[in-house]
């Protein structure tokens, strides 16, 4: 036959908590730890998973929007990044149409 102390530890290990009135083998603080709602922990994990998933989706969409392929209207040449190798092509295209207003806009991150 098990003593009261052994029985209390067995009940805690089996998840019954050991928070019954008159259970003197466990302190009140220890008893509260095992009696708290397990559902609260599950809800917090679900909430955290939802927030992390939403943040990952937003980052993926921002990446696809900012670094994905760009589209241009029909009849316009595709967009190109200006480099030292294709700068002469840019000059020729810019100087070819003198009858239309032209504007070069340089953007800098600083």
N, CA, C and O of each residue as an XYZ file, in Angstrom:
440
protein
N       0.839     -1.179      0.000
C       0.000      0.000      0.000
C       0.888      1.248      0.000
O       1.910      1.287      0.685
N       0.496      2.254     -0.764
C       1.280      3.474     -0.889
C       0.958      4.425      0.252
O      -0.184      4.517      0.703
N       2.005      5.145      0.720
C       1.791      6.169      1.727
C       1.171      7.401      1.093
O       1.073      7.482     -0.132
N       0.750      8.362      1.910
C       0.083      9.563      1.390
C       1.022     10.386      0.514
O       0.588     10.963     -0.483
N       2.303     10.446      0.876
C       3.262     11.212      0.094
C       3.492     10.560     -1.266
O       3.520     11.258     -2.279
N       3.652      9.263     -1.313
C       3.853      8.550     -2.570
C       2.617      8.664     -3.447
O       2.734      8.821     -4.662
N       1.458      8.590     -2.861
C       0.207      8.707     -3.606
C       0.077     10.095     -4.231
O      -0.353     10.233     -5.376
N       0.457     11.129     -3.459
C       0.369     12.498     -3.980
C       1.298     12.682     -5.170
O       0.890     13.280     -6.166
N       2.527     12.190     -5.105
C       3.464     12.312     -6.218
C       2.975     11.532     -7.430
O       3.164     11.962     -8.568
N       2.360     10.411     -7.191
C       1.834      9.618     -8.296
C       0.697     10.378     -8.986
O       0.599     10.355    -10.213
N      -0.155     11.046     -8.218
C      -1.266     11.808     -8.791
C      -0.751     12.984     -9.613
O      -1.305     13.287    -10.669
N       0.312     13.655     -9.138
C       0.892     14.768     -9.888
C       1.476     14.257    -11.194
O       1.296     14.885    -12.237
N       2.162     13.146    -11.155
C       2.765     12.583    -12.360
C       1.720     12.153    -13.363
O       1.970     12.183    -14.568
N       0.548     11.752    -12.889
C      -0.521     11.324    -13.794
C      -1.370     12.492    -14.271
O      -2.278     12.299    -15.080
N      -1.097     13.699    -13.788
C      -1.810     14.872    -14.274
C      -3.026     15.230    -13.475
O      -3.757     16.134    -13.881
N      -3.299     14.576    -12.354
C      -4.477     14.939    -11.570
C      -4.212     16.148    -10.714
O      -5.137     16.672    -10.094
N      -2.984     16.609    -10.658
C      -2.672     17.881    -10.031
C      -2.296     17.826     -8.582
O      -1.355     18.512     -8.186
N      -2.957     17.068     -7.781
C      -2.643     17.012     -6.369
C      -3.064     18.253     -5.627
O      -2.440     18.599     -4.623
N      -4.106     18.947     -6.080
C      -4.541     20.187     -5.451
C      -5.781     19.979     -4.598
O      -6.524     20.929     -4.350
N      -6.011     18.792     -4.159
C      -7.167     18.527     -3.315
C      -6.959     19.162     -1.949
O      -5.833     19.371     -1.498
N      -8.069     19.458     -1.314
C      -8.011     20.004      0.028
C      -7.414     18.939      0.947
O      -7.784     17.767      0.876
N      -6.499     19.354      1.798
C      -5.907     18.425      2.751
C      -4.696     17.694      2.206
O      -4.164     16.818      2.888
N      -4.245     18.014      1.024
C      -3.062     17.374      0.466
C      -1.847     18.126      0.997
O      -1.470     19.158      0.442
N      -1.244     17.637      2.037
C      -0.160     18.335      2.712
C       1.205     17.997      2.147
O       2.198     18.582      2.579
N       1.294     17.089      1.212
C       2.610     16.710      0.713
C       3.177     17.716     -0.283
O       4.368     17.665     -0.589
N       2.361     18.620     -0.792
C       2.818     19.625     -1.746
C       2.560     21.014     -1.195
O       1.556     21.244     -0.521
N       3.460     21.934     -1.479
C       3.253     23.312     -1.042
C       2.190     23.970     -1.910
O       1.859     23.471     -2.985
N       1.663     25.084     -1.441
C       0.602     25.774     -2.181
C       1.114     26.300     -3.518
O       0.404     26.234     -4.521
N       2.340     26.824     -3.542
C       2.904     27.324     -4.796
C       3.104     26.225     -5.808
O       2.816     26.412     -6.990
N       3.587     25.089     -5.372
C       3.792     23.955     -6.258
C       2.458     23.450     -6.778
O       2.352     23.024     -7.929
N       1.455     23.498     -5.941
C       0.111     23.024     -6.316
C      -0.464     23.898     -7.428
O      -1.091     23.388     -8.356
N      -0.254     25.211     -7.339
C      -0.799     26.104     -8.357
C      -0.178     25.863     -9.721
O      -0.853     26.015    -10.740
N       1.076     25.495     -9.761
C       1.739     25.257    -11.041
C       1.048     24.130    -11.784
O       0.828     24.230    -12.991
N       0.704     23.061    -11.085
C       0.090     21.921    -11.741
C      -1.407     22.082    -11.954
O      -1.996     21.320    -12.721
N      -2.037     23.046    -11.302
C      -3.478     23.227    -11.455
C      -3.843     24.269    -12.500
O      -5.024     24.449    -12.797
N      -2.853     24.964    -13.068
C      -3.199     25.987    -14.051
C      -3.756     25.332    -15.314
O      -3.539     24.148    -15.574
N      -4.455     26.110    -16.062
C      -5.146     25.597    -17.232
C      -4.159     25.207    -18.329
O      -3.334     26.019    -18.750
N      -4.248     23.990    -18.777
C      -3.430     23.528    -19.888
C      -3.925     24.167    -21.176
O      -3.150     24.383    -22.107
N      -5.200     24.465    -21.225
C      -5.770     25.095    -22.424
C      -5.178     26.477    -22.666
O      -5.038     26.900    -23.814
N      -4.831     27.181    -21.595
C      -4.237     28.502    -21.750
C      -2.894     28.397    -22.473
O      -2.584     29.227    -23.328
N      -2.104     27.390    -22.139
C      -0.822     27.187    -22.815
C      -1.022     26.859    -24.289
O      -0.287     27.352    -25.144
N      -2.007     26.034    -24.584
C      -2.291     25.663    -25.972
C      -2.768     26.885    -26.752
O      -2.386     27.081    -27.906
N      -3.601     27.703    -26.119
C      -4.098     28.912    -26.793
C      -2.953     29.876    -27.084
O      -2.916     30.487    -28.152
N      -2.023     30.019    -26.148
C      -0.882     30.906    -26.368
C       0.002     30.398    -27.500
O       0.509     31.187    -28.296
N       0.188     29.089    -27.573
C       0.999     28.524    -28.651
C       0.312     28.731    -29.996
O       0.974     29.030    -30.990
N      -1.003     28.575    -30.036
C      -1.741     28.802    -31.289
C      -1.648     30.267    -31.705
O      -1.462     30.578    -32.882
N      -1.781     31.161    -30.728
C      -1.717     32.588    -31.034
C      -0.337     32.953    -31.557
O      -0.216     33.689    -32.536
N       0.708     32.438    -30.905
C       2.073     32.713    -31.346
C       2.305     32.165    -32.750
O       2.923     32.832    -33.580
N       1.818     30.962    -33.020
C       1.984     30.363    -34.346
C       1.253     31.191    -35.401
O       1.754     31.363    -36.512
N       0.085     31.696    -35.062
C      -0.681     32.513    -35.998
C       0.052     33.817    -36.304
O       0.117     34.234    -37.461
N       0.598     34.456    -35.287
C       1.310     35.720    -35.487
C       2.573     35.493    -36.322
O       2.867     36.275    -37.226
N       3.310     34.441    -36.027
C       4.531     34.150    -36.783
C       4.198     33.833    -38.236
O       4.901     34.278    -39.143
N       3.136     33.070    -38.462
C       2.728     32.738    -39.829
C       2.305     33.993    -40.596
O       2.679     34.169    -41.756
N       1.531     34.857    -39.952
C       1.090     36.092    -40.606
C       2.285     36.984    -40.946
O       2.328     37.577    -42.023
N       3.253     37.081    -40.036
C       4.441     37.894    -40.305
C       5.249     37.314    -41.458
O       5.757     38.061    -42.295
N       5.373     35.992    -41.512
C       6.119     35.357    -42.606
C       5.433     35.598    -43.943
O       6.103     35.854    -44.943
N       4.112     35.518    -43.970
C       3.373     35.756    -45.215
C       3.543     37.204    -45.659
O       3.741     37.469    -46.844
N       3.466     38.150    -44.710
C       3.653     39.563    -45.067
C       5.055     39.833    -45.605
O       5.216     40.578    -46.571
N       6.065     39.235    -44.989
C       7.425     39.405    -45.491
C       7.595     38.811    -46.878
O       8.269     39.395    -47.726
N       6.999     37.670    -47.112
C       7.077     37.037    -48.430
C       6.385     37.890    -49.491
O       6.904     38.050    -50.596
N       5.226     38.433    -49.162
C       4.523     39.304    -50.117
C       5.312     40.587    -50.389
O       5.386     41.034    -51.534
N       5.898     41.177    -49.354
C       6.705     42.385    -49.545
C       7.915     42.091    -50.416
O       8.261     42.888    -51.288
N       8.555     40.961    -50.189
C       9.706     40.577    -51.012
C       9.290     40.397    -52.468
O       9.971     40.885    -53.369
N       8.175     39.701    -52.707
C       7.719     39.470    -54.083
C       7.333     40.783    -54.761
O       7.571     40.959    -55.956
N       6.735     41.706    -54.000
C       6.321     42.980    -54.578
C       7.523     43.864    -54.920
O       7.568     44.465    -55.992
N       8.485     43.940    -54.016
C       9.605     44.855    -54.213
C      10.683     44.321    -55.149
O      11.274     45.088    -55.909
N      10.946     43.021    -55.103
C      12.037     42.471    -55.897
C      11.574     41.558    -57.025
O      12.392     40.939    -57.706
N      10.283     41.477    -57.216
C       9.756     40.646    -58.290
C       9.853     41.357    -59.627
O      10.280     42.510    -59.691
N       9.463     40.681    -60.684
C       9.514     41.313    -62.014
C       8.506     42.454    -62.098
O       7.414     42.381    -61.535
N       8.891     43.501    -62.807
C       8.002     44.650    -62.952
C       7.249     44.551    -64.272
O       7.690     43.888    -65.211
N       6.124     45.215    -64.322
C       5.333     45.215    -65.559
C       5.272     46.641    -66.096
O       5.340     47.609    -65.338
N       5.145     46.751    -67.399
C       5.064     48.050    -68.058
C       3.811     48.058    -68.934
O       3.300     47.000    -69.301
N       3.325     49.240    -69.265
C       2.159     49.320    -70.153
C       2.473     48.766    -71.542
O       3.634     48.671    -71.939
N       1.437     48.409    -72.259
C       1.603     47.875    -73.614
C       2.253     48.924    -74.510
O       1.892     50.100    -74.458
N       3.190     48.509    -75.311
C       3.881     49.396    -76.230
C       5.131     50.032    -75.653
O       5.881     50.670    -76.392
N       5.382     49.884    -74.372
C       6.582     50.451    -73.753
C       7.651     49.376    -73.642
O       7.350     48.205    -73.408
N       8.892     49.782    -73.812
C       9.995     48.835    -73.674
C      10.107     48.386    -72.221
O       9.744     49.138    -71.316
N      10.595     47.191    -71.986
C      10.716     46.708    -70.601
C      11.723     47.543    -69.801
O      12.645     48.137    -70.360
N      11.524     47.571    -68.496
C      12.406     48.331    -67.621
C      13.753     47.633    -67.482
O      13.834     46.406    -67.436
N      14.805     48.440    -67.418
C      16.156     47.915    -67.262
C      16.845     48.649    -66.125
O      16.540     49.811    -65.853
N      17.762     47.981    -65.470
C      18.597     48.630    -64.465
C      19.734     49.329    -65.189
O      20.371     48.742    -66.064
N      19.989     50.564    -64.834
C      21.033     51.353    -65.477
C      22.395     50.981    -64.895
O      22.639     51.143    -63.699
N      23.266     50.484    -65.752
C      24.620     50.107    -65.350
C      25.614     50.774    -66.288
O      25.233     51.405    -67.274
N      26.874     50.626    -65.972
C      27.904     51.240    -66.821
C      27.968     50.563    -68.194
O      28.414     51.187    -69.157
N      27.537     49.316    -68.305
C      27.594     48.620    -69.595
C      26.470     49.047    -70.530
O      26.656     49.034    -71.747
N      25.304     49.426    -69.996
C      24.199     49.811    -70.878
C      23.917     51.318    -70.832
O      22.858     51.750    -71.287
N      24.817     52.109    -70.306
C      24.599     53.546    -70.224
C      24.576     54.205    -71.600
O      23.838     55.168    -71.811
N      25.369     53.701    -72.529
C      25.378     54.298    -73.871
C      24.029     54.083    -74.565
O      23.579     54.950    -75.314
N      23.384     52.947    -74.326
C      22.038     52.709    -74.874
C      21.046     53.715    -74.289
O      20.174     54.221    -74.996
N      21.182     53.996    -73.011
C      20.306     54.970    -72.359
C      20.505     56.353    -72.971
O      19.526     57.055    -73.225
N      21.751     56.757    -73.213
C      22.033     58.059    -73.816
C      21.420     58.177    -75.204
O      20.820     59.201    -75.533
N      21.566     57.141    -76.017
C      21.005     57.161    -77.373
C      19.485     57.268    -77.336
O      18.898     58.038    -78.096
N      18.847     56.500    -76.455
C      17.384     56.542    -76.354
C      16.914     57.895    -75.829
O      15.877     58.397    -76.262
N      17.652     58.482    -74.918
C      17.281     59.779    -74.343
C      17.433     60.899    -75.364
O      16.589     61.792    -75.441
N      18.493     60.854    -76.140
C      18.759     61.917    -77.111
C      17.988     61.734    -78.418
O      17.935     62.668    -79.218
N      17.394     60.577    -78.663
C      16.754     60.323    -79.957
C      15.474     61.124    -80.162
O      15.203     61.540    -81.289
N      14.690     61.353    -79.141
C      13.422     62.061    -79.292
C      13.547     63.454    -78.686
O      13.376     63.642    -77.482
N      13.851     64.433    -79.552
C      14.054     65.804    -79.062
C      12.760     66.589    -78.993
O      12.731     67.660    -78.388
N      11.679     66.088    -79.598
C      10.420     66.820    -79.632
C       9.578     66.637    -78.382
O       8.605     67.369    -78.199
N       9.906     65.703    -77.526
C       9.108     65.433    -76.324
C       9.889     65.853    -75.081
O      11.117     65.767    -75.045
N       9.157     66.308    -74.065
C       9.866     66.645    -72.823
C      10.493     65.388    -72.207
O       9.895     64.312    -72.209
N      11.696     65.553    -71.688
C      12.419     64.419    -71.100
C      12.813     64.767    -69.679
O      13.114     65.918    -69.362
N      12.807     63.768    -68.843
C      13.145     63.970    -67.440
C      13.909     62.759    -66.923
O      13.501     61.618    -67.140
N      15.007     63.011    -66.248
C      15.762     61.944    -65.602
C      15.630     62.152    -64.111
O      15.969     63.217    -63.596
N      15.145     61.152    -63.422
C      14.933     61.217    -61.985
C      15.879     60.237    -61.306
O      15.784     59.028    -61.517
N      16.784     60.755    -60.497
C      17.724     59.911    -59.776
C      17.312     59.847    -58.321
O      17.156     60.880    -57.669
N      17.137     58.667    -57.820
C      16.749     58.483    -56.429
C      17.905     57.882    -55.652
O      18.579     56.966    -56.124
N      18.123     58.400    -54.473
C      19.201     57.914    -53.620
C      18.628     57.547    -52.262
O      17.736     58.239    -51.771
N      19.112     56.484    -51.642
C      18.560     56.093    -50.333
C      18.962     57.009    -49.192
O      18.429     56.878    -48.091
N      19.886     57.932    -49.422
C      20.305     58.823    -48.335
C      19.822     60.231    -48.546
O      20.089     61.106    -47.722
